Amino acid sequence: MKSRNIKYSIKRRQSSGGAEAARGWHCTEHTAGFEKRRGRGGHLHPPRSQNKHAAPRDVVPSFVARLGPLLCIRGKSQQAQAVDRDVVSWCDHRKHGHSASRPPLVALDKDAPVPYAGEICAFKIYGQDVPFEAVVLNRTSGEGVLRASGQVDYWKKSHKAVVHVQVDDVNEFSPMFREQQYKASVTEGKIYDSILQVEAWDQDCSPQYSQICNYEIVTAGTPFAIDRNGNIRNTERLSYDKQQSYKIMVAAFDCGQKRASEDVAVHIDVKPVCKPGWQGWTRRVDYEPGTGSKQLFPKMHLEMCGGPLSGVKAMVELQTNHIGKGCDRETYSEKSLQKLCGAASGSTDLLPTPSPSSNWTASLLTDSGRDSDLIYKFDGRQATNIPAHVVPQNLTDQFTIATWMKHGPSPGLRAEKETLLCNSDKTEMNRHHYSLYVHNCRLVLLLRRDFSQVDTFRPAEFHWKLEQICDKEWHYYVINVEFPAVTLFVDGVTFEPYLVTDDWPIHASNIDTQLTVGACWQGGEVATPRFTQYFHGSLSGLTIRPGRIETQKVISCLQACKEGLDINSLESLAKDIKFHFNPAQSVLVVEGEDLDSINTAMTKVSYINSRQFPTPGIRKLHITTTVQCFGEDSCLSIPDVKAVVMVMAPSEPRITISGSNRLVRPVSDLRTPLGVAPFKEIHLTSTVIRGDSLGGMHRPGVTELMHNLDYCDVLLIGDELNPERESLEIHHSALLGKHLDATNSTSGISIYGVDSMSHYEQALRQIRYRNWRPVSLSERKFRVTCSELNGRYTSNEFNLEMSLLHHSAPLWSM
């Protein structure tokens, strides 16, 4: 009987890991009493009691051919191409016909437990003119059949055939990542050998195609690298302040350089090194005018990194020294502010806004750019004499001096006196009757009376030594004199003099005196009269009020800041929280024992500016913190917080004066006791342009705005008033119930005071013009202007021309 050699291969699926090395092949022959196993040496071995038909462990597909009593199995090593040789017999009782092996062919793969990895894909027969074919009946079980591909001659077939099994693999699958995305976190400032490991796998069979040989970061410009095992590391120290998170894309390649079907995203978060300190705050807080109180640190919390504590003390400071006179205050004129705060009338403003009627301040340096806040700077070379008609003449034992002052240490080892205010002899002698000066950071009030009033040794100099005098900051000073008692108020706080010296009164004389601001006038005992004892610093709102002293309420109102710190929802604070403000509400101290309570309290800290038109610009915030541990005064150092509040510019109002600008009246109306009311039809309005969003479009809109005014001036155009025949005045009754007052001169009339536009409108309509001798007068022209915030916002110039009709004799026709 002839035999024929048949060689065929198995195509199969293999897991990415592959199988271990083969353990040889053996054929098992069933005999009586023992199991005969043929190893590579052909030796016989004792029979096995268990699993006698099992294929060897960890092998690649093995061919199993059932041949009656003979069962031959050969294991496969993990080499690229290997051959199985199994003896297959078949018989066909038909002389001619299609034949099949008996029993069926079976190929096994130990990767079979992995889905799809252990399937047998196909058999392939090698040989010339071999009339057989091998087909797979079941991929999962590996069962197949070797059958004749056509009619076979019975006499030419053999009883036995040698079958060669060839296992091939093709790179038909792309690698796949085991996870859809990877996440990791790192601490800033460290270099990691491996942050995380990504892993991909491949469904192909052979090691060449089933193994992952390379990974690659495809995101450009990232500080990371990856090795062939998928370990990702950072190539530089990461900074949380620079970047808090990274997203990188990673590709995988098998050993056939086939790329993964999809790249995988790797998210790496950078965590800051735990440092004790405040977190969750922003460096800039924008404040819109008119929005009330705004929280400064709504998400702020103190990070202690697990450290124990027994108490926390936080001090929040709002720094506004560069704004106006130390903070955002109303910038109305001093007279208007005093009227607004309810001060008694009769004060004299020694540093008013320069004007034709108050021109003595025109030569002084002003600090421009202070949002219409009138500030005069004295550089040690400037001073001004106050006109005699302005100087209060009736200083008695009761009067008040008030001023804003900003002053630093005096230059030189032996500093000279620096005079704010001085009343001295105008000529002949050099006696100082009263003065207010600074000497070696001491504020001194000199008060010497005439000998005719008193002839006894009496208190004459009152000294105060305070840090505020030379700290280069703005402070409001008020000196109330109720002789012999003299009290100083600095920013609303009372200070008694630390030293009082006595002196004899000045002998009476007929020498005139000169009141000077910024120095002291020396008119006698020198060849040329001159200023001495110049002041170095800044002054604003210097006033004298004779016969009255200022109340604590008025002083507090005059120096009050319109901006400051605040705490929202006081009732929501924990019971262990203690807090207190300084008088200006620029410093807030918060104390507590519980960290959560402190954090809650700090989120309630707010900024508020009650001005309708606040001064725009930056306000600095500074937070200092002290942490106490059990049994220690201080245990942790908490970095200071430095932030800013940006007050946005308010919408500027446009003040408009309107009405009839031409008036015709008979001359007879001017001679009546009430005269003529030229501004009977005048109107005052104010509008602002504000942005309005409608349907996604930003368009400006005009909105009428109600706000206060602080003065309206009515001036004559042309000749000034002649008091002998005409007048322009307003009756006192027209100002009752309003925060208004009025002054008049030959140039016109000025109504001042912080009050509503409607009250100003009513007052302007009550102004009367009279002329009791208008024989040669044909017309009179007037100009009206109004202001808000001491000239920060001014109206248009409203001109009115009043024509006069004179009666004439009738013309008779001839």
C-alpha positions in Angstrom: 0.0 0.0 0.0 1.4 3.3 -1.0 1.7 6.4 1.1 1.7 10.1 0.2 3.2 13.1 2.0 0.8 15.9 2.5 1.9 19.2 4.1 -0.6 21.8 5.2 -0.6 24.9 7.5 -3.0 26.4 10.0 -3.9 30.1 10.0 -5.1 31.1 13.4 -5.7 34.0 15.8 -3.3 34.5 18.7 -3.4 36.7 21.8 -0.9 39.5 22.1 1.2 37.7 24.7 1.8 34.5 22.6 2.5 31.1 24.1 5.5 29.8 25.9 8.0 27.5 24.3 6.7 24.1 23.1 7.4 21.1 25.2 8.1 18.6 22.3 5.6 16.4 20.6 4.3 12.9 21.5 2.0 10.3 20.2 -0.2 8.3 22.5 -1.1 4.7 21.6 -3.9 3.0 23.5 -2.9 -0.5 24.6 -4.0 -2.9 27.3 -2.7 -2.0 30.8 -0.5 0.9 29.9 -0.3 4.2 28.0 2.5 4.3 25.4 3.9 7.7 24.8 6.4 8.4 22.1 8.6 11.2 22.9 11.5 12.6 20.9 13.5 9.5 21.9 10.7 7.1 21.4 10.7 5.9 25.0 7.7 4.3 26.7 6.3 6.0 29.8 3.9 4.8 32.5 0.3 5.6 31.9 -1.2 8.9 33.2 -4.2 8.8 35.5 -5.6 12.2 34.6 -6.2 14.3 31.5 -4.5 11.7 29.2 -5.8 13.4 26.1 -4.9 17.0 27.1 -2.6 18.9 24.9 0.6 20.3 26.4 0.3 23.6 28.4 1.3 27.0 26.8 1.6 25.9 23.2 0.7 27.5 19.9 -1.8 25.6 17.8 -1.2 21.9 17.7 -2.6 19.5 15.2 -4.6 16.5 16.5 -5.5 13.6 14.3 -7.6 10.8 15.7 -6.3 7.5 14.0 -8.1 4.7 15.7 -5.9 3.6 18.6 -3.2 6.1 17.7 -3.5 9.7 18.8 -0.6 12.0 17.8 -0.2 15.5 19.1 2.8 17.8 18.6 3.2 21.0 20.6 4.5 24.2 19.0 7.3 26.5 20.1 6.9 30.3 19.6 8.9 30.5 16.4 7.6 32.2 13.3 7.2 29.1 11.1 7.1 25.5 12.4 5.9 22.2 11.0 3.5 19.7 12.6 3.8 16.2 11.3 0.9 13.9 12.2 0.0 10.6 10.6 -3.4 10.7 9.1 -5.1 7.7 7.6 -8.3 7.5 5.7 -10.2 5.0 3.8 -13.0 5.0 1.4 -15.0 1.8 0.6 -15.9 3.3 -2.7 -13.6 2.7 -5.6 -14.1 6.2 -6.9 -15.7 9.2 -5.1 -15.1 12.0 -2.6 -13.4 10.9 0.6 -12.8 12.4 4.0 -10.4 11.7 6.8 -11.8 9.7 9.6 -12.1 11.0 12.4 -12.0 14.8 11.6 -8.9 17.0 12.0 -8.6 19.0 15.2 -6.2 21.9 15.7 -6.0 23.4 19.2 -4.6 26.8 20.5 -4.0 27.3 24.2 -4.9 31.0 23.7 -8.5 29.8 23.2 -9.9 31.3 26.5 -9.2 34.8 25.1 -12.1 35.9 22.9 -11.1 35.6 19.2 -7.4 35.1 20.1 -7.5 31.3 19.9 -9.7 30.8 16.8 -8.4 28.6 13.9 -8.9 30.5 10.7 -7.9 28.0 7.9 -5.9 25.0 6.8 -3.6 25.0 3.8 -2.3 21.9 1.9 1.1 22.0 0.4 2.1 19.5 -2.4 2.0 19.0 -6.1 -1.1 17.6 -7.7 -2.6 16.6 -4.3 -6.3 15.8 -4.8 -7.2 16.9 -1.2 -8.4 19.9 0.6 -8.6 20.8 4.3 -11.4 22.9 5.6 -12.3 24.4 9.0 -15.6 23.2 10.4 -15.6 25.1 13.6 -13.2 28.0 14.3 -13.6 27.9 18.0 -13.1 24.2 18.5 -10.5 24.0 15.8 -12.3 21.0 14.2 -11.7 20.5 10.5 -11.7 17.9 7.8 -9.3 16.6 5.2 -11.2 15.5 2.2 -10.6 14.7 -1.4 -11.2 17.6 -3.6 -12.3 15.4 -6.5 -12.6 11.7 -7.5 -9.7 9.6 -6.3 -8.6 6.3 -7.8 -8.9 3.7 -5.2 -5.8 1.8 -6.4 -3.7 4.9 -6.2 -4.5 6.0 -2.7 -2.3 5.1 0.2 -3.2 4.0 3.7 -1.1 6.7 5.3 -0.1 10.2 4.6 2.4 12.6 6.2 0.7 16.0 6.8 2.9 19.1 7.2 1.1 21.9 9.2 2.4 25.4 8.5 1.2 28.2 10.9 1.2 31.7 9.2 0.2 35.1 10.6 -0.7 38.4 8.8 -0.7 41.9 10.2 -4.4 42.4 9.8 -5.2 44.2 13.2 -4.2 47.6 14.5 -3.1 48.1 18.1 -5.8 49.2 20.5 -5.4 51.0 23.9 -6.8 49.3 26.9 -8.3 52.5 28.2 -10.3 55.2 26.4 -8.2 57.9 28.3 -5.6 58.1 31.0 -5.5 60.5 33.9 -2.7 61.4 36.4 -1.7 64.2 38.7 1.7 65.4 39.7 3.1 67.9 42.2 4.8 70.9 40.7 8.6 71.2 40.9 9.4 67.5 40.7 11.0 65.3 38.0 9.2 61.9 37.8 10.8 58.7 36.3 7.2 57.5 35.5 4.0 59.5 35.9 1.8 56.8 34.5 1.9 53.9 32.0 -0.3 53.5 28.9 -0.9 50.1 27.4 -2.0 48.9 24.0 -2.6 45.4 22.7 -3.0 43.7 19.3 -5.2 40.8 18.1 -2.7 39.5 15.6 -1.1 36.1 16.1 2.6 36.3 15.6 5.0 38.1 17.9 6.0 40.4 15.1 2.5 41.7 14.8 0.9 41.0 18.1 3.5 42.8 20.2 3.6 46.6 20.8 7.1 47.8 19.9 6.8 51.6 20.2 4.8 54.4 21.7 4.9 58.1 20.6 3.7 61.4 22.0 2.1 63.1 19.0 1.2 66.4 20.8 4.0 68.9 20.0 5.7 71.2 22.5 4.9 69.4 25.7 7.4 68.8 28.5 6.9 65.0 28.5 8.5 61.9 27.0 7.4 58.2 26.6 9.5 55.0 26.4 8.7 51.8 24.4 7.0 50.3 27.5 4.4 53.2 27.6 5.9 55.0 30.7 5.4 58.7 30.5 7.7 61.1 32.4 8.2 64.8 32.5 11.3 66.3 31.0 11.3 69.5 33.1 10.0 70.7 36.4 6.3 71.8 36.1 4.9 75.0 37.5 1.3 75.3 38.7 1.4 79.1 38.2 2.5 78.6 34.6 0.1 75.8 33.6 -2.4 73.8 35.8 -3.1 70.9 33.4 -1.9 69.3 30.2 -3.6 67.1 27.5 -1.3 65.0 25.4 -2.1 62.5 22.7 -0.2 59.2 22.5 0.0 56.8 19.5 1.0 53.0 19.7 2.8 50.9 17.0 3.1 47.1 16.7 6.4 45.5 15.6 5.1 45.7 12.0 4.9 49.5 12.5 1.1 49.5 12.2 -0.3 52.5 14.1 -3.2 52.2 16.6 -6.5 52.9 15.0 -7.0 55.8 17.5 -4.7 57.8 19.6 -5.4 58.0 23.3 -5.7 61.2 25.4 -3.6 61.5 28.5 -4.7 64.2 31.0 -2.0 65.3 33.5 -3.0 67.8 36.3 -0.3 69.9 38.0 -0.9 70.4 41.7 0.8 73.1 43.7 3.1 72.3 46.5 1.1 72.6 49.6 2.1 75.9 51.1 0.3 77.5 54.0 -1.5 80.6 52.8 -4.6 82.2 51.4 -6.0 80.5 48.3 -9.0 81.2 45.9 -8.5 85.0 45.7 -8.0 87.1 42.6 -5.5 89.9 42.2 -7.9 92.4 40.8 -11.5 93.2 41.7 -13.4 95.6 39.4 -16.0 97.9 41.1 -18.7 99.5 39.1 -20.0 102.9 40.5 -23.4 102.7 42.1 -23.4 99.0 42.7 -23.2 99.2 46.5 -21.2 96.7 48.5 -19.1 94.1 46.6 -17.4 91.1 48.0 -13.7 91.1 47.6 -12.8 87.4 48.2 -16.0 85.3 47.7 -13.9 82.0 47.3 -11.0 82.7 49.6 -9.9 80.2 52.1 -6.8 79.7 54.3 -4.8 76.5 53.5 -3.0 75.2 56.5 -1.7 71.9 55.0 -3.0 70.0 58.0 -1.2 72.1 60.6 -2.8 72.5 64.0 -3.9 76.0 65.1 -5.6 77.6 68.0 -6.4 81.0 66.5 -6.1 83.1 63.4 -5.9 86.9 63.1 -6.2 88.6 59.7 -5.9 92.3 59.1 -7.3 93.7 55.8 -6.1 97.1 54.8 -7.5 99.3 52.1 -4.8 101.7 50.9 -6.3 104.9 49.5 -3.6 107.5 50.4 -3.2 108.4 46.7 -6.9 109.2 46.2 -7.8 112.8 46.9 -7.1 113.7 50.5 -6.4 110.2 51.7 -9.5 108.5 50.4 -12.5 109.1 48.1 -14.4 112.0 49.8 -16.9 114.4 48.4 -15.0 117.0 46.4 -17.4 119.8 47.0 -16.2 123.2 48.0 -15.5 123.7 51.7 -18.6 126.0 52.1 -20.8 123.5 50.3 -19.6 120.6 52.5 -20.1 122.6 55.7 -23.6 123.4 54.6 -24.2 119.7 53.7 -22.9 118.5 57.1 -25.0 121.0 59.0 -22.2 123.3 60.2 -23.1 126.8 61.3 -22.7 129.5 58.8 -20.1 132.3 59.1 -16.9 130.4 58.4 -14.2 132.1 56.3 -12.6 130.0 53.6 -8.9 131.1 53.4 -8.0 128.9 50.5 -10.9 129.1 48.1 -11.0 128.4 44.4 -9.3 131.3 42.5 -11.9 133.7 41.1 -12.2 137.4 40.5 -13.6 137.8 44.0 -11.0 135.5 45.7 -7.9 136.1 43.6 -5.3 135.8 46.4 -5.0 132.0 45.8 -4.3 132.4 42.1 -0.5 132.5 42.5 -0.4 129.3 44.7 0.5 125.9 43.3 -2.4 123.5 43.0 -2.2 119.8 42.8 -3.9 119.2 39.5 -5.3 115.8 38.5 -6.9 115.3 41.9 -10.4 114.9 40.5 -11.4 118.6 41.2 -10.3 118.2 44.8 -8.8 121.6 45.5 -5.3 121.0 47.0 -2.6 123.7 47.4 1.1 122.7 47.5 3.6 124.7 49.5 7.2 124.1 48.6 8.8 126.4 51.1 8.9 129.4 48.8 5.2 130.4 48.5 2.7 132.1 50.7 -0.2 134.5 50.3 -1.6 137.5 52.2 -5.3 137.4 52.9 -7.2 140.6 52.0 -8.3 142.7 54.9 -12.0 142.5 54.0 -11.8 138.7 54.2 -10.0 138.4 57.6 -12.4 137.6 60.4 -12.2 140.6 62.8 -14.1 139.3 65.7 -12.1 136.4 67.1 -13.2 136.0 70.7 -12.6 133.4 73.3 -14.5 130.9 71.1 -13.6 130.0 67.5 -12.6 127.1 65.3 -9.7 126.6 62.9 -10.0 123.6 60.5 -7.8 122.3 57.7 -6.6 119.3 55.8 -2.9 118.9 56.0 -0.3 116.5 54.5 3.2 117.0 56.0 6.5 115.2 56.3 9.5 115.6 58.6 11.1 119.0 58.4 14.5 119.2 56.7 17.7 119.9 58.7 18.8 119.1 62.2 17.4 122.3 63.7 14.2 122.7 61.7 12.6 126.1 61.6 9.0 126.8 62.3 6.7 126.0 59.4 3.7 128.3 59.5 0.2 127.3 58.2 -1.6 130.4 59.4 -0.2 133.6 60.9 -1.6 136.9 62.0 1.2 139.4 62.6 2.0 143.1 62.6 1.9 144.5 59.1 4.5 147.2 59.7 6.9 148.6 62.3 7.0 145.6 64.7 7.2 141.8 64.4 4.6 140.5 66.8 2.6 137.4 66.2 -0.9 137.8 67.5 -2.1 134.3 66.6 -0.7 131.5 64.4 -0.8 127.8 63.7 2.6 126.2 62.9 4.6 123.0 62.9 7.9 122.7 64.6 9.9 119.4 65.0 6.7 117.4 64.2 4.8 119.2 66.8 1.6 121.2 66.1 1.5 124.5 68.0 -1.3 127.0 68.3 -0.1 130.5 69.4 -2.8 132.7 70.9 -1.8 136.1 72.4 -4.5 138.6 73.3 -4.2 142.4 73.4 -3.2 143.9 76.7 -6.4 146.0 76.6 -8.5 142.8 76.8 -6.5 141.1 79.6 -3.5 142.0 81.6 -2.6 138.8 83.3 -0.1 136.0 82.6 -2.1 133.4 80.7 -1.9 130.3 78.4 -0.4 131.3 75.1 1.0 128.3 73.3 -0.6 124.9 73.0 1.5 121.9 71.8 0.6 118.6 70.4 3.1 115.8 69.5 1.5 113.3 67.2 2.8 110.8 64.6 0.2 112.0 62.1 1.9 115.4 61.9 4.9 114.0 60.0 3.7 110.8 58.4 3.3 112.3 54.9 -0.4 111.3 54.9 -3.6 113.4 54.7 -5.3 114.2 58.0 -8.2 116.5 59.0 -7.3 118.8 61.9 -9.9 120.8 63.8 -8.9 123.1 66.7 -11.8 124.1 68.9 -11.0 127.1 71.2 -13.0 127.7 74.3 -10.4 129.7 76.1 -8.6 128.6 78.1 -9.6 125.1 77.0 -8.3 124.1 73.5 -9.1 120.7 72.0 -7.6 119.2 68.8 -9.4 116.7 66.6 -7.4 114.6 64.2 -9.6 112.6 61.8 -12.4 112.8 64.4 -10.3 111.6 67.3 -9.8 114.0 70.3 -6.3 115.0 71.5 -5.5 117.3 74.4 -2.3 119.3 74.4 0.7 117.7 76.0 2.2 121.1 76.8 0.8 124.5 77.5 3.0 127.5 78.0 2.0 130.9 79.4 2.9 134.4 78.2 2.0 138.0 78.7 -0.6 139.6 76.4 0.5 141.9 73.6 0.4 145.7 74.3 -2.3 147.5 72.5 -1.2 149.6 69.4 -2.6 151.1 66.3 -0.5 148.9 64.0 -2.5 147.0 61.4 -2.1 143.2 61.2 -1.7 140.9 58.3 -3.2 137.5 58.0 -1.0 135.1 55.9 -1.3 131.5 54.8 1.9 129.4 54.1 4.3 131.6 56.0 4.4 134.5 58.4 4.6 138.1 57.4 7.5 140.1 58.8 6.7 143.8 58.2 8.8 145.4 60.8 12.4 145.3 62.2 13.7 144.4 58.7 14.8 146.6 55.8 12.4 145.0 53.5 9.1 143.4 54.6 9.0 139.7 53.6 7.6 136.2 54.3 9.4 134.0 56.9 8.9 130.5 58.3 7.6 129.0 55.1 5.5 125.9 55.2 6.5 122.6 53.4 3.5 120.4 52.6 -0.1 120.5 51.3 -3.2 122.2 52.6 -6.8 122.2 51.7 -10.0 123.6 53.1 -8.4 126.0 55.6 -11.2 127.8 57.4 -11.8 130.0 60.5 -15.2 130.2 62.1 -15.3 133.0 64.8 -17.8 132.8 67.7 -18.6 129.1 67.3 -17.0 125.8 67.9 -17.6 122.7 65.7 -19.5 119.7 67.0 -18.3 116.2 66.9 -21.0 115.2 64.5 -20.1 117.9 62.0 -16.4 117.1 62.3 -17.1 113.4 61.6 -19.2 114.4 58.6 -16.6 116.7 57.1 -13.8 114.2 57.2 -15.8 111.0 56.4 -14.5 108.8 53.7 -17.1 107.7 51.1 -15.3 104.5 50.4 -14.1 101.7 52.8 -14.3 98.1 53.9 -17.5 96.5 54.9 -18.8 93.1 56.1 -21.9 91.6 54.4 -24.4 89.6 56.4 -23.0 90.1 59.9 -25.7 87.8 61.3 -24.2 84.9 59.3 -20.8 85.1 61.1 -19.9 82.5 63.7 -20.1 83.4 67.4 -16.3 83.0 67.9 -15.5 85.6 65.2 -14.4 89.0 66.5 -13.9 92.0 64.2 -13.3 95.7 64.4 -12.7 98.6 62.0 -10.7 101.8 62.3 -12.7 105.1 62.2 -12.1 105.5 58.5 -13.1 101.9 57.8 -9.9 101.4 55.8 -8.6 98.7 58.2 -10.5 95.6 59.3 -9.2 93.1 61.8 -10.9 89.6 61.9 -10.1 87.1 64.7 -11.3 83.6 65.3 -10.4 80.2 66.7 -12.0 78.0 64.1 -10.5 77.8 60.6 -13.9 77.4 58.8 -15.3 80.3 60.7 -12.4 82.5 59.6 -12.8 81.4 56.0 -16.5 82.3 56.1 -15.8 85.7 57.6 -13.2 86.5 55.0 -15.5 85.8 52.2 -17.9 88.4 53.6 -15.3 91.2 53.4 -16.5 93.8 50.9 -15.6 97.2 49.3 -18.2 100.0 49.2 -18.1 103.5 47.7 -21.2 105.6 48.3 -20.3 108.4 45.9 -22.5 108.7 42.9 -19.4 109.8 40.9 -16.4 108.1 42.6 -12.9 108.9 41.8 -11.8 106.2 39.3 -8.5 104.3 39.7 -6.7 101.6 41.8 -7.1 101.0 45.5 -4.5 98.6 46.9 -5.5 95.8 49.3 -3.1 94.2 51.8 -3.8 91.3 54.1 -1.5 90.2 56.8 -2.2 87.1 58.8 -1.0 85.7 62.1 -1.6 82.0 63.0 -1.4 80.8 66.6 -0.7 77.2 67.6 -1.4 75.7 71.0 1.0 77.1 73.5 2.8 79.3 71.0 2.4 82.9 70.0 3.1 82.2 66.3 3.8 78.9 64.6 3.2 79.3 60.8 4.3 82.1 58.4 1.4 83.0 56.1 2.4 85.1 53.1 0.8 88.5 52.7 -2.0 89.0 50.2 -1.6 91.9 47.8 -4.5 92.7 45.5 -6.2 95.8 44.0 -9.7 97.2 43.7 -10.2 98.9 40.3 -12.9 101.5 40.6 -14.3 102.0 37.1 -14.9 105.4 35.6 -18.5 106.5 36.1 -20.7 107.7 33.3 -20.1 111.4 33.1 -23.3 113.5 33.4 -24.1 116.2 30.9 -25.8 119.1 32.8 -28.0 121.3 30.5 -29.5 124.7 31.3 -32.4 125.5 29.0 -35.2 128.0 28.7 -36.1 131.2 26.9 -33.0 133.2 26.2 -34.7 136.4 25.2 -36.9 138.5 27.4 -38.7 141.8 26.7 -40.0 143.9 29.7 -41.1 147.5 30.1 -38.8 149.7 32.1 -41.6 150.3 34.6 -41.4 146.7 35.8 -37.8 147.3 36.9 -38.8 150.1 39.3 -41.3 147.9 41.3 -40.2 146.6 44.7 -39.9 143.0 43.3 -38.4 144.0 40.0 -38.2 141.4 37.3 -37.5 137.6 37.5 -35.4 137.0 34.4 -35.1 133.2 34.9 -38.8 132.4 35.4 -38.7 129.7 32.7 -35.3 128.2 33.3 -34.8 124.4 33.4 -32.0 122.2 34.7 -31.5 118.6 33.4 -28.7 116.0 33.4 -28.3 113.1 31.2 -25.7 110.3 30.8 -24.9 108.0 27.8 -25.0 104.4 28.8 -24.5 101.2 26.8 -27.6 99.1 26.2 -27.6 95.5 24.8 -30.6 94.6 22.7 -30.7 91.4 20.6 -27.0 91.0 20.9 -26.3 94.5 19.6 -24.6 97.1 21.8 -25.9 100.5 21.3 -25.7 103.6 23.5 -28.7 105.2 25.0 -29.4 108.5 26.7 -30.8 108.3 30.2 -31.9 111.2 32.4 -30.0 111.3 35.7 -30.9 112.9 39.0 -28.0 114.1 41.0 -26.9 117.1 43.2 -25.3 120.4 42.2 -23.0 122.4 44.4 -23.2 125.9 42.9 -24.8 128.0 40.2 -23.4 131.4 39.2 -25.3 134.2 37.6 -23.0 136.8 36.1 -23.7 140.0 34.2 -22.3 140.3 30.7 -21.0 143.8 30.1 -20.9 146.5 32.8 -20.9 145.4 36.4 -23.8 146.3 38.7 -24.0 149.8 39.8 -25.2 149.6 43.5 -26.5 153.1 43.4 -29.2 152.3 40.9 -29.6 148.5 40.4 -29.4 145.2 42.2 -29.4 141.4 41.5 -30.6 139.4 44.5 -32.5 136.5 45.9 -34.6 136.7 49.0 -33.6 134.6 51.9 -37.1 133.0 52.0 -36.4 131.4 48.6 -33.6 129.3 50.3 -35.5 128.1 53.3 -35.8 124.4 53.5 -32.9 123.9 51.2 -29.2 123.2 51.7 -28.5 126.4 49.9 -26.9 129.8 50.6 -26.1 132.7 48.3 -23.6 135.5 48.0 -23.7 138.5 45.7 -21.3 141.1 44.3 -21.2 143.6 41.6 -20.3 140.8 39.2 -23.5 138.8 39.9 -24.9 136.3 42.4 -23.7 132.8 43.4 -25.9 130.2 44.9 -24.0 127.3 46.6 -24.6 124.2 48.6 -25.0 120.6 47.9 -28.6 120.2 46.9 -30.8 118.7 44.2 -31.2 120.2 40.7 -34.9 120.9 41.4 -34.0 123.0 44.4 -31.4 124.9 42.3 -34.0 125.4 39.6 -36.5 126.8 42.1 -33.9 129.2 43.6 -32.8 130.5 40.1 -36.4 131.3 39.3 -36.5 133.5 42.4 -33.6 135.7 41.4 -34.8 139.4 41.0 -33.3 142.2 39.0 -34.2 145.7 39.9 -33.2 149.1 38.5 -34.7 152.2 39.9 -33.1 154.6 37.4 -33.1 152.8 34.1 -33.4 156.0 32.0 -30.5 155.2 29.6 -30.7 151.4 29.9 -31.9 149.5 26.9 -30.8 145.9 27.7 -29.1 143.7 30.3 -27.4 140.4 29.5 -26.9 137.5 32.0 -24.9 134.2 31.9 -25.8 131.2 34.1 -23.5 128.2 34.7 -23.9 125.4 37.2 -21.5 122.8 38.6 -21.4 119.4 40.3 -18.5 118.4 42.5 -16.7 121.7 42.6 -16.4 122.0 38.8 -15.7 118.4 38.0 -18.9 118.4 35.9 -20.1 121.8 34.5 -23.1 122.8 32.6 -23.4 124.7 29.3 -23.3 128.5 29.5 -26.9 129.8 29.3 -27.1 133.3 28.0 -30.2 135.5 28.5 -30.7 138.9 26.9 -33.4 141.2 28.5 -34.6 144.1 26.3 -36.2 147.1 28.0 -39.1 149.1 26.5 -39.2 152.8 27.1 -42.6 154.7 26.7 -42.4 157.5 24.2 -44.8 160.3 23.2 -47.2 159.3 20.3 -46.4 160.6 16.9 -49.2 162.8 15.5 -49.5 162.8 11.7 -49.8 166.2 10.0 
